[in-house]
Amino acid sequence: MTVPEIRVRRLNGSTPRPSGDHVLYWMTATRRLGWNYALERAVEHARALERPLLILEPLNVDYRWAADRHHLFVIDGMAEHEHALRGTPVAYHPYVEPEPRAGRGLLAVLAARACAVVTDDSPVFFTLRLLQAAARLEGCVVEAVDSCGLLPLAAAEKTYTAAYHMRRFLHKTLPPHLSEPPAADPLASAGLVDGVVPDDVAERWPRAPAALLGEDGLPEQDAMVKALADFPIDHAVGPTGRRGGHAAARARLDAFLDDGLERYGEERRDPDSGASSELSPWLHYGHISTHEVFDAVATREGWAPSRISPPHDGRRKGWWGMSASAESFVDELVTWRELGYVYNRRNPDYDRYETLPEWVLETFEKHADDPREHVYSFEEFDSAATHDELWNAAQRQLVGEGLIHNYLRMLWGKKILEWTEHPRDALDVMVELNNRYALDGRDPNSYSGIMWVLGRFDRGWPERAVYGKVRSMSSDSTRRKVRLDRYLERWGAQESFV
Ligand SMILES: Cc1cc2nc3c(=O)[nH]c(=O)nc-3n(C[C@H](O)[C@H](O)[C@H](O)COP(=O)(O)OP(=O)(O)OC[C@H]3O[C@@H](n4cnc5c(N)ncnc54)[C@H](O)[C@@H]3O)c2cc1C
């Protein structure tokens, strides 16, 4: 077994069924063909059992916040897989559910004919429900494989309540895992036998139409939007121009390595600098792997694990032995990102207000009746109609581009906390806006970011009105600290904003 055992979770008590027709990889979260332990594991089974590999990549229609924007991003990745796998022995079934529940039965039918079923293990959004469905399959072994980050989720020993604790744990635990990355191209020379999607399955659950997948390359977004017109999803949240899929992710990564990484440490907080990676949408949909991103950074840095510098004490600088800028990037990519994944995995209630730390709940209650200088309705927030030009600009960026610059995202959240009747309302507003519009929304780090605004993973600060002991932020001091001219030119006051 080349896939580290710690990444493989058996979901049922069955063994492989050698008489099955195929090995089924049910691709739900790790939507990529490279740097993917689950695909690697499915290939292992297929080779050992000398059976074809069938990849089922579905997209449900009835998930919360389903909209053109999110659908198109995922379908771009499916189109890429369709083109990459054409003419190979791998059978690929991209299924885009046209109406709620139309996809029911598809997994069960393919699994009933399988020797083994492999799926993605992930604490992202509704994958918990999918994993429960996978665990109910019978007749052959069902495995969930974790490709979420550099640290296997099963290696985490507890919930880490601050980045510092997570970092210290990573320093002690991560190094051996770094020597077991997933294969960059698990299908290369896999020696698989030819597979097909069974006719009856293709007839009952037809593959996504060419209007969505394209004949030779990605279709234009306008044409895809038309093809989705009858789907019961939110058509008001439209595409952003940014394309999903690994090719777009890799292009973004390469551009960042050429013109962002070196400046990242000093300039990532400046919205005008363009020094942050903007990789989060592709990381969220599994279109690119943190292993691949880490490998690319390490290669640029000429880095090897021997550069790690003990003691393993959780310090932010100097442990990796990379340039200061690269260390700062890796700290976000690994410590902060995986802190959120570990938290969600171990705390299924991650989105509930009551799970905030005790000191936060206490301080918020103490300040619940503090007079608020401004209180806005959801509609006012949504339409960027507050008194604060900078906040409105961040909201416009979210609606228009599906992202908010990383520093302004913190300010965006803090002001919602300040301008709602109660922090519970702030939580609802942040979750709704973030997950409706953000291309990286509905991620473990959507909730860790939003909950950070409300005090999780942070320490107490000097007490003040409304915020209590939770850290506050101000638009005026943000304006003084970071460069915003170009940002405000693009997203600042506009005559009409829809
Ligand atoms: C209110 C609020 C909401 C947020 N919602 C989301 C969300 O929906 N999805 C999401 O992925 N992140 C979210 N974050 C975390 C963070 O803001 C984004 O990950 C980051 O802005 C993405 O931009 P980037 O790719 O340019 O990051 P970079 O600075 O280039 O960092 C590289 C990668 O590291 C990870 N990362 C960076 N900063 C953080 C962080 N603070 N916490 C966790 N991981 C981080 C991301 O995967 C990111 O792509 C939120 C933060 C806040 C305060």
The ligand as a Tripos MOL2 file, in Angstrom:
@<TRIPOS>MOLECULE
LIG
   53    58     1     0     0
SMALL
NO_CHARGES

@<TRIPOS>ATOM
      1 C1        -14.6980   36.5570    8.0870 C.3       1 LIG1
      2 C2        -13.7710   35.5990    7.3960 C.ar      1 LIG1
      3 C3        -14.2760   34.6800    6.4940 C.ar      1 LIG1
      4 C4        -13.4270   33.7730    5.8510 C.ar      1 LIG1
      5 N1        -13.9770   32.8770    4.9660 N.ar      1 LIG1
      6 C5        -13.1660   31.9970    4.3470 C.ar      1 LIG1
      7 C6        -13.7220   31.0600    3.4220 C.ar      1 LIG1
      8 O1        -14.9180   31.0720    3.1530 O.2       1 LIG1
      9 N2        -12.8790   30.1520    2.8460 N.ar      1 LIG1
     10 C7        -11.5350   30.1470    3.0960 C.ar      1 LIG1
     11 O2        -10.8230   29.3130    2.5410 O.2       1 LIG1
     12 N3        -10.9900   31.0260    3.9710 N.ar      1 LIG1
     13 C8        -11.7570   31.9520    4.5850 C.ar      1 LIG1
     14 N4        -11.2050   32.8530    5.4490 N.ar      1 LIG1
     15 C9         -9.7540   32.7900    5.7330 C.3       1 LIG1
     16 C10        -8.8800   33.6910    4.8130 C.3       1 LIG1
     17 O3         -9.3890   34.9940    4.8220 O.3       1 LIG1
     18 C11        -8.8160   33.1790    3.3860 C.3       1 LIG1
     19 O4         -8.3870   31.8370    3.3780 O.3       1 LIG1
     20 C12        -7.8320   33.9860    2.5350 C.3       1 LIG1
     21 O5         -8.2370   35.3400    2.5110 O.3       1 LIG1
     22 C13        -7.7980   33.4480    1.1250 C.3       1 LIG1
     23 O6         -7.0550   34.3160    0.3070 O.3       1 LIG1
     24 P1         -5.7310   33.8320   -0.3980 P.3       1 LIG1
     25 O7         -5.9920   32.5350   -1.0960 O.co2     1 LIG1
     26 O8         -5.2110   34.9590   -1.2130 O.co2     1 LIG1
     27 O9         -4.8020   33.5490    0.8350 O.3       1 LIG1
     28 P2         -3.2300   33.5660    0.9980 P.3       1 LIG1
     29 O10        -2.9040   34.6460    1.9470 O.co2     1 LIG1
     30 O11        -2.5320   33.5700   -0.3040 O.co2     1 LIG1
     31 O12        -2.9410   32.1930    1.7740 O.3       1 LIG1
     32 C14        -2.7730   30.9260    1.0930 C.3       1 LIG1
     33 C15        -3.8170   29.9380    1.5750 C.3       1 LIG1
     34 O13        -3.7070   29.7480    2.9830 O.3       1 LIG1
     35 C16        -4.9920   29.5720    3.5670 C.3       1 LIG1
     36 N5         -5.2660   30.6940    4.4760 N.ar      1 LIG1
     37 C17        -4.8300   31.9710    4.3900 C.ar      1 LIG1
     38 N6         -5.2680   32.6970    5.4340 N.ar      1 LIG1
     39 C18        -6.0190   31.8660    6.1860 C.ar      1 LIG1
     40 C19        -6.7380   32.0210    7.3970 C.ar      1 LIG1
     41 N7         -6.7630   33.1750    8.0560 N.pl3     1 LIG1
     42 N8         -7.4010   30.9660    7.8840 N.ar      1 LIG1
     43 C20        -7.3800   29.7820    7.2480 C.ar      1 LIG1
     44 N9         -6.7040   29.5550    6.1070 N.ar      1 LIG1
     45 C21        -6.0330   30.5860    5.5770 C.ar      1 LIG1
     46 C22        -6.0010   29.6050    2.4160 C.3       1 LIG1
     47 O14        -6.2440   28.2870    2.0080 O.3       1 LIG1
     48 C23        -5.2580   30.4040    1.3650 C.3       1 LIG1
     49 O15        -5.6990   30.1640    0.0520 O.3       1 LIG1
     50 C24       -12.0350   33.7800    6.1270 C.ar      1 LIG1
     51 C25       -11.5330   34.7010    7.0420 C.ar      1 LIG1
     52 C26       -12.3860   35.6140    7.6670 C.ar      1 LIG1
     53 C27       -11.8110   36.5900    8.6400 C.3       1 LIG1
@<TRIPOS>BOND
     1     1     2 1
     2     2     3 ar
     3     2    52 ar
     4     3     4 ar
     5     4     5 ar
     6     4    50 ar
     7     5     6 ar
     8     6     7 ar
     9     6    13 1
    10     7     8 2
    11     7     9 ar
    12     9    10 ar
    13    10    11 2
    14    10    12 ar
    15    12    13 ar
    16    13    14 ar
    17    14    15 1
    18    14    50 ar
    19    15    16 1
    20    16    17 1
    21    16    18 1
    22    18    19 1
    23    18    20 1
    24    20    21 1
    25    20    22 1
    26    22    23 1
    27    23    24 1
    28    24    25 2
    29    24    26 1
    30    24    27 1
    31    27    28 1
    32    28    29 2
    33    28    30 1
    34    28    31 1
    35    31    32 1
    36    32    33 1
    37    33    34 1
    38    33    48 1
    39    34    35 1
    40    35    36 1
    41    35    46 1
    42    36    37 ar
    43    36    45 ar
    44    37    38 ar
    45    38    39 ar
    46    39    40 ar
    47    39    45 ar
    48    40    41 1
    49    40    42 ar
    50    42    43 ar
    51    43    44 ar
    52    44    45 ar
    53    46    47 1
    54    46    48 1
    55    48    49 1
    56    50    51 ar
    57    51    52 ar
    58    52    53 1
@<TRIPOS>SUBSTRUCTURE
     1 LIG1         1 GROUP 0 **** ****
